[in-house]
């Protein structure tokens, strides 16, 4: 049971972090509107791809996971 305990704790912390992020997402209005994010609007068409935001979040998550593994 001890081997299952640590992954469950980390999973719980990850779920709590995602919940906190979703709660605070209204206050972080610049997220998704960074320079480099693609936003195309036409008459009947709208396309938004936040590539810079994805890269930034990926680097942040990778750094956090790197810290946890040390």
Jmol script that loads the backbone (N, CA, C; Angstrom):
load data "model"
ATOM      1  N   UNK A   1       0.815  -1.197   0.000  1.00  0.00           N
ATOM      2  CA  UNK A   1       0.000   0.000   0.000  1.00  0.00           C
ATOM      3  C   UNK A   1       0.859   1.261   0.000  1.00  0.00           C
ATOM      4  N   UNK A   2       2.050   1.170   0.530  1.00  0.00           N
ATOM      5  CA  UNK A   2       2.906   2.338   0.601  1.00  0.00           C
ATOM      6  C   UNK A   2       3.336   2.797  -0.793  1.00  0.00           C
ATOM      7  N   UNK A   3       3.482   1.857  -1.735  1.00  0.00           N
ATOM      8  CA  UNK A   3       3.858   2.215  -3.097  1.00  0.00           C
ATOM      9  C   UNK A   3       2.746   2.977  -3.791  1.00  0.00           C
ATOM     10  N   UNK A   4       1.521   2.761  -3.416  1.00  0.00           N
ATOM     11  CA  UNK A   4       0.387   3.438  -4.020  1.00  0.00           C
ATOM     12  C   UNK A   4       0.147   4.810  -3.394  1.00  0.00           C
ATOM     13  N   UNK A   5       0.641   5.017  -2.187  1.00  0.00           N
ATOM     14  CA  UNK A   5       0.396   6.254  -1.460  1.00  0.00           C
ATOM     15  C   UNK A   5       0.991   7.495  -2.102  1.00  0.00           C
ATOM     16  N   UNK A   6       2.255   7.436  -2.478  1.00  0.00           N
ATOM     17  CA  UNK A   6       2.926   8.601  -3.063  1.00  0.00           C
ATOM     18  C   UNK A   6       2.286   9.060  -4.373  1.00  0.00           C
ATOM     19  N   UNK A   7       2.009   8.145  -5.323  1.00  0.00           N
ATOM     20  CA  UNK A   7       1.354   8.604  -6.553  1.00  0.00           C
ATOM     21  C   UNK A   7      -0.024   9.218  -6.302  1.00  0.00           C
ATOM     22  N   UNK A   8      -0.751   8.689  -5.326  1.00  0.00           N
ATOM     23  CA  UNK A   8      -2.061   9.258  -5.011  1.00  0.00           C
ATOM     24  C   UNK A   8      -1.938  10.658  -4.422  1.00  0.00           C
ATOM     25  N   UNK A   9      -0.928  10.879  -3.616  1.00  0.00           N
ATOM     26  CA  UNK A   9      -0.705  12.220  -3.063  1.00  0.00           C
ATOM     27  C   UNK A   9      -0.369  13.203  -4.176  1.00  0.00           C
ATOM     28  N   UNK A  10       0.536  12.799  -5.086  1.00  0.00           N
ATOM     29  CA  UNK A  10       0.901  13.686  -6.193  1.00  0.00           C
ATOM     30  C   UNK A  10      -0.280  13.928  -7.119  1.00  0.00           C
ATOM     31  N   UNK A  11      -1.097  12.907  -7.350  1.00  0.00           N
ATOM     32  CA  UNK A  11      -2.286  13.079  -8.176  1.00  0.00           C
ATOM     33  C   UNK A  11      -3.265  14.049  -7.521  1.00  0.00           C
ATOM     34  N   UNK A  12      -3.434  13.932  -6.223  1.00  0.00           N
ATOM     35  CA  UNK A  12      -4.301  14.854  -5.497  1.00  0.00           C
ATOM     36  C   UNK A  12      -3.796  16.288  -5.557  1.00  0.00           C
ATOM     37  N   UNK A  13      -2.493  16.465  -5.411  1.00  0.00           N
ATOM     38  CA  UNK A  13      -1.907  17.800  -5.516  1.00  0.00           C
ATOM     39  C   UNK A  13      -2.060  18.369  -6.917  1.00  0.00           C
ATOM     40  N   UNK A  14      -1.911  17.518  -7.933  1.00  0.00           N
ATOM     41  CA  UNK A  14      -2.077  17.976  -9.313  1.00  0.00           C
ATOM     42  C   UNK A  14      -3.521  18.395  -9.571  1.00  0.00           C
ATOM     43  N   UNK A  15      -4.472  17.635  -9.072  1.00  0.00           N
ATOM     44  CA  UNK A  15      -5.883  17.991  -9.242  1.00  0.00           C
ATOM     45  C   UNK A  15      -6.192  19.297  -8.510  1.00  0.00           C
ATOM     46  N   UNK A  16      -5.631  19.463  -7.322  1.00  0.00           N
ATOM     47  CA  UNK A  16      -5.836  20.706  -6.579  1.00  0.00           C
ATOM     48  C   UNK A  16      -5.221  21.893  -7.318  1.00  0.00           C
ATOM     49  N   UNK A  17      -4.049  21.695  -7.921  1.00  0.00           N
ATOM     50  CA  UNK A  17      -3.397  22.772  -8.675  1.00  0.00           C
ATOM     51  C   UNK A  17      -4.228  23.154  -9.900  1.00  0.00           C
ATOM     52  N   UNK A  18      -4.765  22.169 -10.589  1.00  0.00           N
ATOM     53  CA  UNK A  18      -5.613  22.462 -11.749  1.00  0.00           C
ATOM     54  C   UNK A  18      -6.871  23.193 -11.306  1.00  0.00           C
ATOM     55  N   UNK A  19      -7.454  22.780 -10.204  1.00  0.00           N
ATOM     56  CA  UNK A  19      -8.631  23.473  -9.673  1.00  0.00           C
ATOM     57  C   UNK A  19      -8.331  24.908  -9.304  1.00  0.00           C
ATOM     58  N   UNK A  20      -7.187  25.140  -8.689  1.00  0.00           N
ATOM     59  CA  UNK A  20      -6.774  26.499  -8.349  1.00  0.00           C
ATOM     60  C   UNK A  20      -6.551  27.334  -9.598  1.00  0.00           C
ATOM     61  N   UNK A  21      -5.928  26.729 -10.592  1.00  0.00           N
ATOM     62  CA  UNK A  21      -5.694  27.435 -11.853  1.00  0.00           C
ATOM     63  C   UNK A  21      -7.014  27.808 -12.525  1.00  0.00           C
ATOM     64  N   UNK A  22      -7.970  26.899 -12.519  1.00  0.00           N
ATOM     65  CA  UNK A  22      -9.270  27.192 -13.121  1.00  0.00           C
ATOM     66  C   UNK A  22     -10.019  28.269 -12.341  1.00  0.00           C
ATOM     67  N   UNK A  23      -9.860  28.270 -11.034  1.00  0.00           N
ATOM     68  CA  UNK A  23     -10.502  29.286 -10.206  1.00  0.00           C
ATOM     69  C   UNK A  23      -9.910  30.667 -10.471  1.00  0.00           C
ATOM     70  N   UNK A  24      -8.610  30.720 -10.638  1.00  0.00           N
ATOM     71  CA  UNK A  24      -7.930  31.996 -10.848  1.00  0.00           C
ATOM     72  C   UNK A  24      -7.825  32.400 -12.311  1.00  0.00           C
ATOM     73  N   UNK A  25      -8.332  31.579 -13.215  1.00  0.00           N
ATOM     74  CA  UNK A  25      -8.165  31.860 -14.641  1.00  0.00           C
ATOM     75  C   UNK A  25      -8.841  33.160 -15.075  1.00  0.00           C
ATOM     76  N   UNK A  26      -9.862  33.589 -14.384  1.00  0.00           N
ATOM     77  CA  UNK A  26     -10.504  34.855 -14.717  1.00  0.00           C
ATOM     78  C   UNK A  26      -9.623  36.054 -14.392  1.00  0.00           C
ATOM     79  N   UNK A  27      -8.734  35.893 -13.426  1.00  0.00           N
ATOM     80  CA  UNK A  27      -7.848  36.990 -13.019  1.00  0.00           C
ATOM     81  C   UNK A  27      -6.576  37.045 -13.859  1.00  0.00           C
ATOM     82  N   UNK A  28      -6.272  35.965 -14.550  1.00  0.00           N
ATOM     83  CA  UNK A  28      -5.081  35.910 -15.390  1.00  0.00           C
ATOM     84  C   UNK A  28      -5.529  36.113 -16.835  1.00  0.00           C
ATOM     85  N   UNK A  29      -5.953  37.330 -17.169  1.00  0.00           N
ATOM     86  CA  UNK A  29      -6.537  37.592 -18.488  1.00  0.00           C
ATOM     87  C   UNK A  29      -5.491  37.643 -19.604  1.00  0.00           C
ATOM     88  N   UNK A  30      -4.218  37.813 -19.270  1.00  0.00           N
ATOM     89  CA  UNK A  30      -3.176  37.859 -20.296  1.00  0.00           C
ATOM     90  C   UNK A  30      -2.818  36.470 -20.794  1.00  0.00           C
ATOM     91  N   UNK A  31      -3.173  35.442 -20.036  1.00  0.00           N
ATOM     92  CA  UNK A  31      -2.874  34.077 -20.442  1.00  0.00           C
ATOM     93  C   UNK A  31      -3.750  33.700 -21.628  1.00  0.00           C
ATOM     94  N   UNK A  32      -3.137  33.363 -22.733  1.00  0.00           N
ATOM     95  CA  UNK A  32      -3.863  33.077 -23.959  1.00  0.00           C
ATOM     96  C   UNK A  32      -3.847  34.247 -24.926  1.00  0.00           C
ATOM     97  N   UNK A  33      -3.277  35.362 -24.496  1.00  0.00           N
ATOM     98  CA  UNK A  33      -3.172  36.552 -25.348  1.00  0.00           C
ATOM     99  C   UNK A  33      -1.741  37.057 -25.400  1.00  0.00           C
ATOM    100  N   UNK A  34      -0.809  36.148 -25.327  1.00  0.00           N
ATOM    101  CA  UNK A  34       0.596  36.519 -25.372  1.00  0.00           C
ATOM    102  C   UNK A  34       1.035  36.766 -26.810  1.00  0.00           C
ATOM    103  N   UNK A  35       2.116  37.531 -27.001  1.00  0.00           N
ATOM    104  CA  UNK A  35       2.645  37.684 -28.356  1.00  0.00           C
ATOM    105  C   UNK A  35       3.075  36.311 -28.895  1.00  0.00           C
ATOM    106  N   UNK A  36       2.681  35.998 -30.083  1.00  0.00           N
ATOM    107  CA  UNK A  36       2.967  34.698 -30.668  1.00  0.00           C
ATOM    108  C   UNK A  36       1.772  33.774 -30.696  1.00  0.00           C
ATOM    109  N   UNK A  37       0.728  34.102 -29.941  1.00  0.00           N
ATOM    110  CA  UNK A  37      -0.508  33.331 -30.001  1.00  0.00           C
ATOM    111  C   UNK A  37      -1.239  33.682 -31.294  1.00  0.00           C
ATOM    112  N   UNK A  38      -1.682  32.675 -32.007  1.00  0.00           N
ATOM    113  CA  UNK A  38      -2.329  32.875 -33.303  1.00  0.00           C
ATOM    114  C   UNK A  38      -3.824  33.100 -33.088  1.00  0.00           C
ATOM    115  N   UNK A  39      -4.323  34.183 -33.660  1.00  0.00           N
ATOM    116  CA  UNK A  39      -5.744  34.493 -33.569  1.00  0.00           C
ATOM    117  C   UNK A  39      -6.203  35.021 -34.930  1.00  0.00           C
ATOM    118  N   UNK A  40      -7.041  34.248 -35.615  1.00  0.00           N
ATOM    119  CA  UNK A  40      -7.543  34.622 -36.939  1.00  0.00           C
ATOM    120  C   UNK A  40      -9.051  34.767 -36.853  1.00  0.00           C
ATOM    121  N   UNK A  41      -9.552  35.911 -37.279  1.00  0.00           N
ATOM    122  CA  UNK A  41     -11.003  36.149 -37.287  1.00  0.00           C
ATOM    123  C   UNK A  41     -11.451  36.561 -38.679  1.00  0.00           C
ATOM    124  N   UNK A  42     -12.443  35.892 -39.179  1.00  0.00           N
ATOM    125  CA  UNK A  42     -13.084  36.209 -40.461  1.00  0.00           C
ATOM    126  C   UNK A  42     -14.563  36.426 -40.190  1.00  0.00           C
ATOM    127  N   UNK A  43     -15.344  36.598 -41.238  1.00  0.00           N
ATOM    128  CA  UNK A  43     -16.783  36.830 -41.057  1.00  0.00           C
ATOM    129  C   UNK A  43     -17.459  35.694 -40.303  1.00  0.00           C
ATOM    130  N   UNK A  44     -17.340  34.482 -40.828  1.00  0.00           N
ATOM    131  CA  UNK A  44     -18.028  33.338 -40.226  1.00  0.00           C
ATOM    132  C   UNK A  44     -17.070  32.335 -39.609  1.00  0.00           C
ATOM    133  N   UNK A  45     -15.876  32.771 -39.306  1.00  0.00           N
ATOM    134  CA  UNK A  45     -14.847  31.846 -38.859  1.00  0.00           C
ATOM    135  C   UNK A  45     -13.941  32.518 -37.834  1.00  0.00           C
ATOM    136  N   UNK A  46     -13.616  31.778 -36.811  1.00  0.00           N
ATOM    137  CA  UNK A  46     -12.688  32.272 -35.798  1.00  0.00           C
ATOM    138  C   UNK A  46     -11.763  31.123 -35.392  1.00  0.00           C
ATOM    139  N   UNK A  47     -10.467  31.377 -35.385  1.00  0.00           N
ATOM    140  CA  UNK A  47      -9.482  30.360 -35.032  1.00  0.00           C
ATOM    141  C   UNK A  47      -8.505  30.958 -34.032  1.00  0.00           C
ATOM    142  N   UNK A  48      -8.305  30.271 -32.919  1.00  0.00           N
ATOM    143  CA  UNK A  48      -7.384  30.742 -31.890  1.00  0.00           C
ATOM    144  C   UNK A  48      -6.496  29.575 -31.476  1.00  0.00           C
ATOM    145  N   UNK A  49      -5.188  29.736 -31.621  1.00  0.00           N
ATOM    146  CA  UNK A  49      -4.227  28.731 -31.188  1.00  0.00           C
ATOM    147  C   UNK A  49      -3.166  29.410 -30.335  1.00  0.00           C
ATOM    148  N   UNK A  50      -3.216  29.214 -29.019  1.00  0.00           N
ATOM    149  CA  UNK A  50      -2.274  29.883 -28.113  1.00  0.00           C
ATOM    150  C   UNK A  50      -0.932  29.161 -28.035  1.00  0.00           C
ATOM    151  N   UNK A  51      -0.150  29.232 -29.103  1.00  0.00           N
ATOM    152  CA  UNK A  51       1.114  28.483 -29.163  1.00  0.00           C
ATOM    153  C   UNK A  51       2.125  28.973 -28.126  1.00  0.00           C
ATOM    154  N   UNK A  52       2.248  30.252 -27.937  1.00  0.00           N
ATOM    155  CA  UNK A  52       3.199  30.779 -26.948  1.00  0.00           C
ATOM    156  C   UNK A  52       2.762  30.414 -25.541  1.00  0.00           C
ATOM    157  N   UNK A  53       1.481  30.495 -25.282  1.00  0.00           N
ATOM    158  CA  UNK A  53       0.963  30.119 -23.966  1.00  0.00           C
ATOM    159  C   UNK A  53       1.222  28.636 -23.706  1.00  0.00           C
ATOM    160  N   UNK A  54       1.022  27.792 -24.715  1.00  0.00           N
ATOM    161  CA  UNK A  54       1.282  26.356 -24.567  1.00  0.00           C
ATOM    162  C   UNK A  54       2.747  26.090 -24.265  1.00  0.00           C
ATOM    163  N   UNK A  55       3.645  26.780 -24.966  1.00  0.00           N
ATOM    164  CA  UNK A  55       5.082  26.601 -24.728  1.00  0.00           C
ATOM    165  C   UNK A  55       5.482  27.061 -23.325  1.00  0.00           C
ATOM    166  N   UNK A  56       4.920  28.182 -22.892  1.00  0.00           N
ATOM    167  CA  UNK A  56       5.214  28.705 -21.559  1.00  0.00           C
ATOM    168  C   UNK A  56       4.718  27.749 -20.477  1.00  0.00           C
ATOM    169  N   UNK A  57       3.493  27.256 -20.606  1.00  0.00           N
ATOM    170  CA  UNK A  57       2.951  26.326 -19.618  1.00  0.00           C
ATOM    171  C   UNK A  57       3.711  25.001 -19.627  1.00  0.00           C
ATOM    172  N   UNK A  58       4.119  24.542 -20.794  1.00  0.00           N
ATOM    173  CA  UNK A  58       4.892  23.308 -20.892  1.00  0.00           C
ATOM    174  C   UNK A  58       6.233  23.455 -20.186  1.00  0.00           C
ATOM    175  N   UNK A  59       6.904  24.572 -20.394  1.00  0.00           N
ATOM    176  CA  UNK A  59       8.185  24.809 -19.725  1.00  0.00           C
ATOM    177  C   UNK A  59       7.997  24.895 -18.212  1.00  0.00           C
ATOM    178  N   UNK A  60       6.941  25.543 -17.764  1.00  0.00           N
ATOM    179  CA  UNK A  60       6.672  25.667 -16.334  1.00  0.00           C
ATOM    180  C   UNK A  60       6.379  24.304 -15.712  1.00  0.00           C
ATOM    181  N   UNK A  61       5.560  23.506 -16.355  1.00  0.00           N
ATOM    182  CA  UNK A  61       5.221  22.177 -15.835  1.00  0.00           C
ATOM    183  C   UNK A  61       6.457  21.281 -15.842  1.00  0.00           C
ATOM    184  N   UNK A  62       7.263  21.360 -16.892  1.00  0.00           N
ATOM    185  CA  UNK A  62       8.497  20.572 -16.951  1.00  0.00           C
ATOM    186  C   UNK A  62       9.450  20.955 -15.828  1.00  0.00           C
ATOM    187  N   UNK A  63       9.562  22.232 -15.539  1.00  0.00           N
ATOM    188  CA  UNK A  63      10.428  22.695 -14.462  1.00  0.00           C
ATOM    189  C   UNK A  63       9.927  22.206 -13.107  1.00  0.00           C
ATOM    190  N   UNK A  64       8.633  22.271 -12.890  1.00  0.00           N
ATOM    191  CA  UNK A  64       8.057  21.803 -11.615  1.00  0.00           C
ATOM    192  C   UNK A  64       8.284  20.306 -11.448  1.00  0.00           C
ATOM    193  N   UNK A  65       8.069  19.536 -12.509  1.00  0.00           N
ATOM    194  CA  UNK A  65       8.299  18.092 -12.429  1.00  0.00           C
ATOM    195  C   UNK A  65       9.776  17.777 -12.222  1.00  0.00           C
ATOM    196  N   UNK A  66      10.656  18.557 -12.835  1.00  0.00           N
ATOM    197  CA  UNK A  66      12.091  18.375 -12.625  1.00  0.00           C
ATOM    198  C   UNK A  66      12.459  18.618 -11.158  1.00  0.00           C
ATOM    199  N   UNK A  67      11.851  19.648 -10.563  1.00  0.00           N
ATOM    200  CA  UNK A  67      12.114  19.931  -9.150  1.00  0.00           C
ATOM    201  C   UNK A  67      11.611  18.815  -8.255  1.00  0.00           C
ATOM    202  N   UNK A  68      10.457  18.243  -8.583  1.00  0.00           N
ATOM    203  CA  UNK A  68       9.895  17.178  -7.759  1.00  0.00           C
ATOM    204  C   UNK A  68      10.708  15.886  -7.850  1.00  0.00           C
ATOM    205  N   UNK A  69      11.361  15.655  -8.970  1.00  0.00           N
ATOM    206  CA  UNK A  69      12.148  14.430  -9.134  1.00  0.00           C
ATOM    207  C   UNK A  69      13.517  14.501  -8.472  1.00  0.00           C
ATOM    208  N   UNK A  70      13.983  15.679  -8.132  1.00  0.00           N
ATOM    209  CA  UNK A  70      15.306  15.816  -7.499  1.00  0.00           C
ATOM    210  C   UNK A  70      15.268  15.411  -6.066  1.00  0.00           C
TER     211      UNK A  70
END
end "model"
wireframe off; spacefill off
backbone 0.3
color backbone group
